[in-house]
Structure formats: C-alpha cells, structure tokens
C-alpha cells in the first residue's frame, strides 16, 4: 500500500464543517479538522473542472 488511497466517497464541504464543529465543541486538537477542510476544498475544485 502507498499510504494514501483514493476513496470512493470523497469528503464534502458540509462533512468538513461538521468535523470542524464537533472538534471545536469537544475541545479536541487532532488537526484532522484542517485536513478534512483541505480535502473538501480539493474535491470541490476537482469537481468544478
């Protein structure tokens, strides 16, 4: 495995927002929220092409 695999269910902007909100409410700082937002932005840009 290469470590990074394409997923058949790309993350959406709405999903990223839910992740960010949940981590903020729970006081967690896993940095996953920023990675989720970046992935959602990338997926939105690719879909717009």
PDBQT receptor file of N, H, CA, C and O in Angstrom, charges set to zero:
ATOM      1  N   UNK A   1       0.827  -1.195   0.000  1.00  0.00    +0.000 N 
ATOM      2  CA  UNK A   1       0.000   0.000   0.000  1.00  0.00    +0.000 C 
ATOM      3  C   UNK A   1       0.864   1.248   0.000  1.00  0.00    +0.000 C 
ATOM      4  O   UNK A   1       1.941   1.278   0.595  1.00  0.00    +0.000 OA
ATOM      5  N   UNK A   2       0.378   2.264  -0.670  1.00  0.00    +0.000 N 
ATOM      6  H   UNK A   2      -0.497   2.239  -1.153  1.00  0.00    +0.000 HD
ATOM      7  CA  UNK A   2       1.135   3.503  -0.770  1.00  0.00    +0.000 C 
ATOM      8  C   UNK A   2       0.896   4.440   0.406  1.00  0.00    +0.000 C 
ATOM      9  O   UNK A   2       1.601   5.440   0.545  1.00  0.00    +0.000 OA
ATOM     10  N   UNK A   3      -0.071   4.143   1.244  1.00  0.00    +0.000 N 
ATOM     11  H   UNK A   3      -0.644   3.331   1.131  1.00  0.00    +0.000 HD
ATOM     12  CA  UNK A   3      -0.368   5.002   2.383  1.00  0.00    +0.000 C 
ATOM     13  C   UNK A   3      -1.512   5.946   2.136  1.00  0.00    +0.000 C 
ATOM     14  O   UNK A   3      -2.275   6.242   3.055  1.00  0.00    +0.000 OA
ATOM     15  N   UNK A   4      -1.656   6.431   0.909  1.00  0.00    +0.000 N 
ATOM     16  H   UNK A   4      -1.037   6.190   0.162  1.00  0.00    +0.000 HD
ATOM     17  CA  UNK A   4      -2.748   7.330   0.558  1.00  0.00    +0.000 C 
ATOM     18  C   UNK A   4      -3.505   6.699  -0.593  1.00  0.00    +0.000 C 
ATOM     19  O   UNK A   4      -2.962   6.490  -1.678  1.00  0.00    +0.000 OA
ATOM     20  N   UNK A   5      -4.752   6.404  -0.339  1.00  0.00    +0.000 N 
ATOM     21  H   UNK A   5      -5.193   6.574   0.542  1.00  0.00    +0.000 HD
ATOM     22  CA  UNK A   5      -5.559   5.774  -1.372  1.00  0.00    +0.000 C 
ATOM     23  C   UNK A   5      -6.752   6.647  -1.703  1.00  0.00    +0.000 C 
ATOM     24  O   UNK A   5      -7.266   7.363  -0.844  1.00  0.00    +0.000 OA
ATOM     25  N   UNK A   6      -7.186   6.585  -2.936  1.00  0.00    +0.000 N 
ATOM     26  H   UNK A   6      -6.769   6.003  -3.634  1.00  0.00    +0.000 HD
ATOM     27  CA  UNK A   6      -8.386   7.311  -3.345  1.00  0.00    +0.000 C 
ATOM     28  C   UNK A   6      -9.590   6.661  -2.680  1.00  0.00    +0.000 C 
ATOM     29  O   UNK A   6      -9.656   5.439  -2.553  1.00  0.00    +0.000 OA
ATOM     30  N   UNK A   7     -10.523   7.472  -2.265  1.00  0.00    +0.000 N 
ATOM     31  H   UNK A   7     -10.470   8.465  -2.368  1.00  0.00    +0.000 HD
ATOM     32  CA  UNK A   7     -11.737   6.960  -1.658  1.00  0.00    +0.000 C 
ATOM     33  C   UNK A   7     -12.884   7.102  -2.640  1.00  0.00    +0.000 C 
ATOM     34  O   UNK A   7     -12.909   8.021  -3.459  1.00  0.00    +0.000 OA
ATOM     35  N   UNK A   8     -13.824   6.192  -2.550  1.00  0.00    +0.000 N 
ATOM     36  H   UNK A   8     -13.804   5.446  -1.885  1.00  0.00    +0.000 HD
ATOM     37  CA  UNK A   8     -14.970   6.274  -3.448  1.00  0.00    +0.000 C 
ATOM     38  C   UNK A   8     -16.007   7.267  -2.928  1.00  0.00    +0.000 C 
ATOM     39  O   UNK A   8     -16.955   7.608  -3.636  1.00  0.00    +0.000 OA
ATOM     40  N   UNK A   9     -15.826   7.726  -1.701  1.00  0.00    +0.000 N 
ATOM     41  H   UNK A   9     -15.056   7.448  -1.126  1.00  0.00    +0.000 HD
ATOM     42  CA  UNK A   9     -16.738   8.696  -1.096  1.00  0.00    +0.000 C 
ATOM     43  C   UNK A   9     -15.942   9.920  -0.648  1.00  0.00    +0.000 C 
ATOM     44  O   UNK A   9     -15.598  10.042   0.527  1.00  0.00    +0.000 OA
ATOM     45  N   UNK A  10     -15.652  10.821  -1.576  1.00  0.00    +0.000 N 
ATOM     46  H   UNK A  10     -15.932  10.722  -2.531  1.00  0.00    +0.000 HD
ATOM     47  CA  UNK A  10     -14.848  11.989  -1.200  1.00  0.00    +0.000 C 
ATOM     48  C   UNK A  10     -15.573  12.864  -0.182  1.00  0.00    +0.000 C 
ATOM     49  O   UNK A  10     -16.800  12.965  -0.194  1.00  0.00    +0.000 OA
ATOM     50  N   UNK A  11     -14.803  13.487   0.689  1.00  0.00    +0.000 N 
ATOM     51  H   UNK A  11     -13.807  13.404   0.698  1.00  0.00    +0.000 HD
ATOM     52  CA  UNK A  11     -15.379  14.341   1.722  1.00  0.00    +0.000 C 
ATOM     53  C   UNK A  11     -15.952  15.608   1.091  1.00  0.00    +0.000 C 
ATOM     54  O   UNK A  11     -15.376  16.174   0.161  1.00  0.00    +0.000 OA
ATOM     55  N   UNK A  12     -17.075  16.031   1.607  1.00  0.00    +0.000 N 
ATOM     56  H   UNK A  12     -17.543  15.572   2.362  1.00  0.00    +0.000 HD
ATOM     57  CA  UNK A  12     -17.734  17.234   1.103  1.00  0.00    +0.000 C 
ATOM     58  C   UNK A  12     -17.455  18.404   2.038  1.00  0.00    +0.000 C 
ATOM     59  O   UNK A  12     -16.959  18.225   3.151  1.00  0.00    +0.000 OA
ATOM     60  N   UNK A  13     -17.780  19.601   1.569  1.00  0.00    +0.000 N 
ATOM     61  H   UNK A  13     -18.183  19.747   0.665  1.00  0.00    +0.000 HD
ATOM     62  CA  UNK A  13     -17.622  20.796   2.401  1.00  0.00    +0.000 C 
ATOM     63  C   UNK A  13     -18.507  20.700   3.645  1.00  0.00    +0.000 C 
ATOM     64  O   UNK A  13     -18.101  21.113   4.731  1.00  0.00    +0.000 OA
ATOM     65  N   UNK A  14     -19.720  20.155   3.486  1.00  0.00    +0.000 N 
ATOM     66  H   UNK A  14     -20.050  19.820   2.604  1.00  0.00    +0.000 HD
ATOM     67  CA  UNK A  14     -20.622  20.004   4.631  1.00  0.00    +0.000 C 
ATOM     68  C   UNK A  14     -20.040  19.052   5.672  1.00  0.00    +0.000 C 
ATOM     69  O   UNK A  14     -20.102  19.319   6.872  1.00  0.00    +0.000 OA
ATOM     70  N   UNK A  15     -19.478  17.948   5.207  1.00  0.00    +0.000 N 
ATOM     71  H   UNK A  15     -19.428  17.731   4.232  1.00  0.00    +0.000 HD
ATOM     72  CA  UNK A  15     -18.881  16.986   6.130  1.00  0.00    +0.000 C 
ATOM     73  C   UNK A  15     -17.695  17.605   6.859  1.00  0.00    +0.000 C 
ATOM     74  O   UNK A  15     -17.530  17.402   8.062  1.00  0.00    +0.000 OA
ATOM     75  N   UNK A  16     -16.879  18.348   6.147  1.00  0.00    +0.000 N 
ATOM     76  H   UNK A  16     -17.012  18.513   5.169  1.00  0.00    +0.000 HD
ATOM     77  CA  UNK A  16     -15.730  19.004   6.768  1.00  0.00    +0.000 C 
ATOM     78  C   UNK A  16     -16.191  20.003   7.830  1.00  0.00    +0.000 C 
ATOM     79  O   UNK A  16     -15.577  20.112   8.892  1.00  0.00    +0.000 OA
ATOM     80  N   UNK A  17     -17.261  20.723   7.546  1.00  0.00    +0.000 N 
ATOM     81  H   UNK A  17     -17.760  20.634   6.684  1.00  0.00    +0.000 HD
ATOM     82  CA  UNK A  17     -17.791  21.685   8.517  1.00  0.00    +0.000 C 
ATOM     83  C   UNK A  17     -18.289  20.970   9.770  1.00  0.00    +0.000 C 
ATOM     84  O   UNK A  17     -18.091  21.456  10.884  1.00  0.00    +0.000 OA
ATOM     85  N   UNK A  18     -18.930  19.823   9.593  1.00  0.00    +0.000 N 
ATOM     86  H   UNK A  18     -19.091  19.428   8.689  1.00  0.00    +0.000 HD
ATOM     87  CA  UNK A  18     -19.397  19.050  10.753  1.00  0.00    +0.000 C 
ATOM     88  C   UNK A  18     -18.219  18.562  11.588  1.00  0.00    +0.000 C 
ATOM     89  O   UNK A  18     -18.274  18.588  12.818  1.00  0.00    +0.000 OA
ATOM     90  N   UNK A  19     -17.164  18.121  10.932  1.00  0.00    +0.000 N 
ATOM     91  H   UNK A  19     -17.119  18.099   9.933  1.00  0.00    +0.000 HD
ATOM     92  CA  UNK A  19     -15.976  17.654  11.649  1.00  0.00    +0.000 C 
ATOM     93  C   UNK A  19     -15.361  18.799  12.442  1.00  0.00    +0.000 C 
ATOM     94  O   UNK A  19     -15.013  18.630  13.611  1.00  0.00    +0.000 OA
ATOM     95  N   UNK A  20     -15.226  19.967  11.809  1.00  0.00    +0.000 N 
ATOM     96  H   UNK A  20     -15.509  20.104  10.860  1.00  0.00    +0.000 HD
ATOM     97  CA  UNK A  20     -14.649  21.121  12.496  1.00  0.00    +0.000 C 
ATOM     98  C   UNK A  20     -15.494  21.520  13.696  1.00  0.00    +0.000 C 
ATOM     99  O   UNK A  20     -14.958  21.809  14.766  1.00  0.00    +0.000 OA
ATOM    100  N   UNK A  21     -16.804  21.536  13.525  1.00  0.00    +0.000 N 
ATOM    101  H   UNK A  21     -17.239  21.301  12.655  1.00  0.00    +0.000 HD
ATOM    102  CA  UNK A  21     -17.699  21.921  14.607  1.00  0.00    +0.000 C 
ATOM    103  C   UNK A  21     -17.600  20.942  15.773  1.00  0.00    +0.000 C 
ATOM    104  O   UNK A  21     -17.536  21.353  16.932  1.00  0.00    +0.000 OA
ATOM    105  N   UNK A  22     -17.586  19.662  15.468  1.00  0.00    +0.000 N 
ATOM    106  H   UNK A  22     -17.637  19.328  14.526  1.00  0.00    +0.000 HD
ATOM    107  CA  UNK A  22     -17.518  18.644  16.508  1.00  0.00    +0.000 C 
ATOM    108  C   UNK A  22     -16.208  18.727  17.285  1.00  0.00    +0.000 C 
ATOM    109  O   UNK A  22     -16.210  18.620  18.512  1.00  0.00    +0.000 OA
ATOM    110  N   UNK A  23     -15.108  18.913  16.597  1.00  0.00    +0.000 N 
ATOM    111  H   UNK A  23     -15.106  19.000  15.600  1.00  0.00    +0.000 HD
ATOM    112  CA  UNK A  23     -13.827  19.005  17.290  1.00  0.00    +0.000 C 
ATOM    113  C   UNK A  23     -13.745  20.272  18.136  1.00  0.00    +0.000 C 
ATOM    114  O   UNK A  23     -13.152  20.256  19.214  1.00  0.00    +0.000 OA
ATOM    115  N   UNK A  24     -14.330  21.359  17.664  1.00  0.00    +0.000 N 
ATOM    116  H   UNK A  24     -14.812  21.372  16.788  1.00  0.00    +0.000 HD
ATOM    117  CA  UNK A  24     -14.329  22.599  18.443  1.00  0.00    +0.000 C 
ATOM    118  C   UNK A  24     -15.171  22.441  19.708  1.00  0.00    +0.000 C 
ATOM    119  O   UNK A  24     -14.776  22.898  20.781  1.00  0.00    +0.000 OA
ATOM    120  N   UNK A  25     -16.323  21.797  19.583  1.00  0.00    +0.000 N 
ATOM    121  H   UNK A  25     -16.644  21.426  18.712  1.00  0.00    +0.000 HD
ATOM    122  CA  UNK A  25     -17.203  21.591  20.743  1.00  0.00    +0.000 C 
ATOM    123  C   UNK A  25     -16.551  20.708  21.792  1.00  0.00    +0.000 C 
ATOM    124  O   UNK A  25     -16.733  20.922  22.991  1.00  0.00    +0.000 OA
ATOM    125  N   UNK A  26     -15.794  19.718  21.343  1.00  0.00    +0.000 N 
ATOM    126  H   UNK A  26     -15.646  19.545  20.369  1.00  0.00    +0.000 HD
ATOM    127  CA  UNK A  26     -15.187  18.766  22.266  1.00  0.00    +0.000 C 
ATOM    128  C   UNK A  26     -13.794  19.172  22.725  1.00  0.00    +0.000 C 
ATOM    129  O   UNK A  26     -13.165  18.459  23.507  1.00  0.00    +0.000 OA
ATOM    130  N   UNK A  27     -13.312  20.304  22.248  1.00  0.00    +0.000 N 
ATOM    131  H   UNK A  27     -13.823  20.883  21.612  1.00  0.00    +0.000 HD
ATOM    132  CA  UNK A  27     -12.013  20.800  22.672  1.00  0.00    +0.000 C 
ATOM    133  C   UNK A  27     -10.847  19.961  22.181  1.00  0.00    +0.000 C 
ATOM    134  O   UNK A  27      -9.757  20.012  22.751  1.00  0.00    +0.000 OA
ATOM    135  N   UNK A  28     -11.069  19.197  21.137  1.00  0.00    +0.000 N 
ATOM    136  H   UNK A  28     -11.954  19.155  20.674  1.00  0.00    +0.000 HD
ATOM    137  CA  UNK A  28     -10.006  18.344  20.602  1.00  0.00    +0.000 C 
ATOM    138  C   UNK A  28      -9.150  19.141  19.625  1.00  0.00    +0.000 C 
ATOM    139  O   UNK A  28      -9.639  20.032  18.931  1.00  0.00    +0.000 OA
ATOM    140  N   UNK A  29      -7.883  18.807  19.585  1.00  0.00    +0.000 N 
ATOM    141  H   UNK A  29      -7.486  18.082  20.149  1.00  0.00    +0.000 HD
ATOM    142  CA  UNK A  29      -6.974  19.431  18.628  1.00  0.00    +0.000 C 
ATOM    143  C   UNK A  29      -6.187  18.332  17.937  1.00  0.00    +0.000 C 
ATOM    144  O   UNK A  29      -5.000  18.142  18.199  1.00  0.00    +0.000 OA
ATOM    145  N   UNK A  30      -6.864  17.610  17.048  1.00  0.00    +0.000 N 
ATOM    146  H   UNK A  30      -7.829  17.764  16.835  1.00  0.00    +0.000 HD
ATOM    147  CA  UNK A  30      -6.221  16.494  16.356  1.00  0.00    +0.000 C 
ATOM    148  C   UNK A  30      -5.681  16.906  15.001  1.00  0.00    +0.000 C 
ATOM    149  O   UNK A  30      -5.014  16.111  14.339  1.00  0.00    +0.000 OA
ATOM    150  N   UNK A  31      -5.948  18.110  14.580  1.00  0.00    +0.000 N 
ATOM    151  H   UNK A  31      -6.490  18.756  15.118  1.00  0.00    +0.000 HD
ATOM    152  CA  UNK A  31      -5.561  18.629  13.262  1.00  0.00    +0.000 C 
ATOM    153  C   UNK A  31      -6.305  17.932  12.139  1.00  0.00    +0.000 C 
ATOM    154  O   UNK A  31      -6.096  18.257  10.970  1.00  0.00    +0.000 OA
ATOM    155  N   UNK A  32      -7.174  16.974  12.470  1.00  0.00    +0.000 N 
ATOM    156  H   UNK A  32      -7.343  16.710  13.419  1.00  0.00    +0.000 HD
ATOM    157  CA  UNK A  32      -7.933  16.302  11.421  1.00  0.00    +0.000 C 
ATOM    158  C   UNK A  32      -8.913  17.265  10.780  1.00  0.00    +0.000 C 
ATOM    159  O   UNK A  32      -9.200  17.156   9.587  1.00  0.00    +0.000 OA
ATOM    160  N   UNK A  33      -9.435  18.213  11.562  1.00  0.00    +0.000 N 
ATOM    161  H   UNK A  33      -9.203  18.302  12.530  1.00  0.00    +0.000 HD
ATOM    162  CA  UNK A  33     -10.407  19.155  11.010  1.00  0.00    +0.000 C 
ATOM    163  C   UNK A  33      -9.805  19.976   9.879  1.00  0.00    +0.000 C 
ATOM    164  O   UNK A  33     -10.476  20.220   8.876  1.00  0.00    +0.000 OA
ATOM    165  N   UNK A  34      -8.566  20.403  10.017  1.00  0.00    +0.000 N 
ATOM    166  H   UNK A  34      -8.021  20.205  10.832  1.00  0.00    +0.000 HD
ATOM    167  CA  UNK A  34      -7.945  21.180   8.938  1.00  0.00    +0.000 C 
ATOM    168  C   UNK A  34      -7.635  20.305   7.731  1.00  0.00    +0.000 C 
ATOM    169  O   UNK A  34      -7.735  20.766   6.594  1.00  0.00    +0.000 OA
ATOM    170  N   UNK A  35      -7.262  19.051   7.960  1.00  0.00    +0.000 N 
ATOM    171  H   UNK A  35      -7.181  18.676   8.884  1.00  0.00    +0.000 HD
ATOM    172  CA  UNK A  35      -7.025  18.132   6.835  1.00  0.00    +0.000 C 
ATOM    173  C   UNK A  35      -8.329  17.826   6.118  1.00  0.00    +0.000 C 
ATOM    174  O   UNK A  35      -8.351  17.705   4.893  1.00  0.00    +0.000 OA
ATOM    175  N   UNK A  36      -9.419  17.699   6.874  1.00  0.00    +0.000 N 
ATOM    176  H   UNK A  36      -9.401  17.796   7.869  1.00  0.00    +0.000 HD
ATOM    177  CA  UNK A  36     -10.726  17.441   6.262  1.00  0.00    +0.000 C 
ATOM    178  C   UNK A  36     -11.152  18.623   5.401  1.00  0.00    +0.000 C 
ATOM    179  O   UNK A  36     -11.684  18.435   4.307  1.00  0.00    +0.000 OA
ATOM    180  N   UNK A  37     -10.921  19.838   5.888  1.00  0.00    +0.000 N 
ATOM    181  H   UNK A  37     -10.489  19.991   6.777  1.00  0.00    +0.000 HD
ATOM    182  CA  UNK A  37     -11.281  21.031   5.119  1.00  0.00    +0.000 C 
ATOM    183  C   UNK A  37     -10.460  21.110   3.843  1.00  0.00    +0.000 C 
ATOM    184  O   UNK A  37     -10.988  21.445   2.782  1.00  0.00    +0.000 OA
ATOM    185  N   UNK A  38      -9.178  20.806   3.937  1.00  0.00    +0.000 N 
ATOM    186  H   UNK A  38      -8.749  20.534   4.799  1.00  0.00    +0.000 HD
ATOM    187  CA  UNK A  38      -8.318  20.837   2.755  1.00  0.00    +0.000 C 
ATOM    188  C   UNK A  38      -8.767  19.802   1.728  1.00  0.00    +0.000 C 
ATOM    189  O   UNK A  38      -8.780  20.076   0.528  1.00  0.00    +0.000 OA
ATOM    190  N   UNK A  39      -9.133  18.620   2.200  1.00  0.00    +0.000 N 
ATOM    191  H   UNK A  39      -9.122  18.397   3.175  1.00  0.00    +0.000 HD
ATOM    192  CA  UNK A  39      -9.604  17.573   1.285  1.00  0.00    +0.000 C 
ATOM    193  C   UNK A  39     -10.913  17.977   0.628  1.00  0.00    +0.000 C 
ATOM    194  O   UNK A  39     -11.111  17.734  -0.562  1.00  0.00    +0.000 OA
ATOM    195  N   UNK A  40     -11.803  18.590   1.390  1.00  0.00    +0.000 N 
ATOM    196  H   UNK A  40     -11.641  18.787   2.357  1.00  0.00    +0.000 HD
ATOM    197  CA  UNK A  40     -13.082  19.033   0.833  1.00  0.00    +0.000 C 
ATOM    198  C   UNK A  40     -12.861  20.112  -0.218  1.00  0.00    +0.000 C 
ATOM    199  O   UNK A  40     -13.508  20.101  -1.266  1.00  0.00    +0.000 OA
ATOM    200  N   UNK A  41     -11.957  21.037   0.052  1.00  0.00    +0.000 N 
ATOM    201  H   UNK A  41     -11.431  21.045   0.903  1.00  0.00    +0.000 HD
ATOM    202  CA  UNK A  41     -11.643  22.081  -0.932  1.00  0.00    +0.000 C 
ATOM    203  C   UNK A  41     -11.071  21.472  -2.207  1.00  0.00    +0.000 C 
ATOM    204  O   UNK A  41     -11.447  21.862  -3.312  1.00  0.00    +0.000 OA
ATOM    205  N   UNK A  42     -10.163  20.519  -2.049  1.00  0.00    +0.000 N 
ATOM    206  H   UNK A  42      -9.857  20.203  -1.151  1.00  0.00    +0.000 HD
ATOM    207  CA  UNK A  42      -9.562  19.861  -3.212  1.00  0.00    +0.000 C 
ATOM    208  C   UNK A  42     -10.631  19.129  -4.025  1.00  0.00    +0.000 C 
ATOM    209  O   UNK A  42     -10.652  19.217  -5.252  1.00  0.00    +0.000 OA
ATOM    210  N   UNK A  43     -11.517  18.407  -3.333  1.00  0.00    +0.000 N 
ATOM    211  H   UNK A  43     -11.500  18.336  -2.335  1.00  0.00    +0.000 HD
ATOM    212  CA  UNK A  43     -12.570  17.672  -4.031  1.00  0.00    +0.000 C 
ATOM    213  C   UNK A  43     -13.528  18.615  -4.750  1.00  0.00    +0.000 C 
ATOM    214  O   UNK A  43     -13.973  18.322  -5.860  1.00  0.00    +0.000 OA
ATOM    215  N   UNK A  44     -13.844  19.736  -4.126  1.00  0.00    +0.000 N 
ATOM    216  H   UNK A  44     -13.482  19.973  -3.225  1.00  0.00    +0.000 HD
ATOM    217  CA  UNK A  44     -14.738  20.708  -4.759  1.00  0.00    +0.000 C 
ATOM    218  C   UNK A  44     -14.086  21.304  -6.002  1.00  0.00    +0.000 C 
ATOM    219  O   UNK A  44     -14.753  21.510  -7.016  1.00  0.00    +0.000 OA
ATOM    220  N   UNK A  45     -12.789  21.580  -5.928  1.00  0.00    +0.000 N 
ATOM    221  H   UNK A  45     -12.247  21.412  -5.104  1.00  0.00    +0.000 HD
ATOM    222  CA  UNK A  45     -12.073  22.131  -7.078  1.00  0.00    +0.000 C 
ATOM    223  C   UNK A  45     -12.003  21.125  -8.219  1.00  0.00    +0.000 C 
ATOM    224  O   UNK A  45     -12.157  21.497  -9.382  1.00  0.00    +0.000 OA
ATOM    225  N   UNK A  46     -11.771  19.856  -7.901  1.00  0.00    +0.000 N 
ATOM    226  H   UNK A  46     -11.646  19.553  -6.956  1.00  0.00    +0.000 HD
ATOM    227  CA  UNK A  46     -11.706  18.826  -8.937  1.00  0.00    +0.000 C 
ATOM    228  C   UNK A  46     -13.068  18.613  -9.586  1.00  0.00    +0.000 C 
ATOM    229  O   UNK A  46     -13.155  18.370 -10.790  1.00  0.00    +0.000 OA
ATOM    230  N   UNK A  47     -14.124  18.704  -8.793  1.00  0.00    +0.000 N 
ATOM    231  H   UNK A  47     -14.053  18.901  -7.815  1.00  0.00    +0.000 HD
ATOM    232  CA  UNK A  47     -15.476  18.517  -9.326  1.00  0.00    +0.000 C 
ATOM    233  C   UNK A  47     -15.871  19.671 -10.240  1.00  0.00    +0.000 C 
ATOM    234  O   UNK A  47     -16.680  19.496 -11.151  1.00  0.00    +0.000 OA
ATOM    235  N   UNK A  48     -15.300  20.852  -9.996  1.00  0.00    +0.000 N 
ATOM    236  H   UNK A  48     -14.643  20.993  -9.256  1.00  0.00    +0.000 HD
ATOM    237  CA  UNK A  48     -15.643  22.029 -10.789  1.00  0.00    +0.000 C 
ATOM    238  C   UNK A  48     -14.962  22.024 -12.159  1.00  0.00    +0.000 C 
ATOM    239  O   UNK A  48     -15.333  22.808 -13.032  1.00  0.00    +0.000 OA
ATOM    240  N   UNK A  49     -13.988  21.166 -12.353  1.00  0.00    +0.000 N 
ATOM    241  H   UNK A  49     -13.687  20.529 -11.643  1.00  0.00    +0.000 HD
ATOM    242  CA  UNK A  49     -13.250  21.122 -13.631  1.00  0.00    +0.000 C 
ATOM    243  C   UNK A  49     -14.075  20.499 -14.723  1.00  0.00    +0.000 C 
ATOM    244  O   UNK A  49     -13.612  20.383 -15.857  1.00  0.00    +0.000 OA
TER     245      UNK A  49
